[in-house]
Amino acid sequence: MKKQRLLVVTPARNEAHQIKGAIESVLSQTLRPWRYYLVSDGSDDGTDEIMRSYANKYDFIYYLRREKPTEEMLRVERVTPGQIGSLNYALDDVGSQAWDYLAVLDADIELPSNWYEKLVHEFNDNPNLGLAGGFLKSILPDGAQAPGGFMNPDAVGGPVQMFRRQCFEQIGGLKTYGHADCVAVIQAREKCWGVRSLPQLVGIHHVPFDGYAPTIRYKVPALYNLGQMDYVMYVPFWFVLIQSTVRCFSRPWLVAGVARFSGYLSAVLTRPERTPPQESWWGRQKMYVETITRKLSRMAKIVLQRNSH
């Protein structure tokens, strides 16, 4: 059996304060990647220097710099286009060389040392598995655990998505607009690939107070911006309404949902530049209906399990 090639890519913009944790967690892996790309998305805070120092020290680590296009900086949704653009920049550098698996690793993630070994083993045991990952718990700067995180065995969070090459190519790669990870999960299933996160693998997602701490000061601006992004990315109105209503029942109570819906309405009125839709109108409706259906199914399973005890 030929040796399988694992390609790992960490896109980063101004992550000098925490990217070392992600890199060190890759260095500690029991199964090291064939190549590990560190791609700076136009950073100006010292991220490049850190990346370059690791690339100079380890033969399997490659450093690239992508100059961020001006038009990206002017968009409401700036993060995802930069991340996917950086990922594609690394794939262009790989060129026609063969690889078997592609793993995305965000710069604010730390993995347990057996992460990639376990996932490759899972792929080998299940030839139908196309997209895999593990759970992530969100940790605030003060060490407290933030609400949420990625804890769904039937999906894979964007910061740690790992693809079988055939699956990645069949779905046309990751899309350069928000919710790209959710779209990848749906498209992989549409192509009849299995999607799974391993509960026994739990990584750490280092998150800022801004947007994650459940307080008005930090949560409201982030949710308002999320509502604006919903408009930019052609998220259906009915889906935004449902999501905003559900948010009303999470901290900060009521205000969270109002903030997201207000952001959406403000974008409707101001009409910022929108991301060209990648699917037809019906295709988008279908995608978000499937998202809601899976969430309801997962909630029903949790309720049934609790009642059974």
Beta strands, then each sheet from edge to edge (+ up, - down):
strand 1: 6-12
strand 2: 35-41
strand 3: 61-66
strand 4: 101-104
strand 5: 109-110
strand 6: 129-139
strand 7: 162-164
strand 8: 194-206
sheet 1: 3+ 2+ 1+ 4+ 7- 6+ 8+ 5-
end
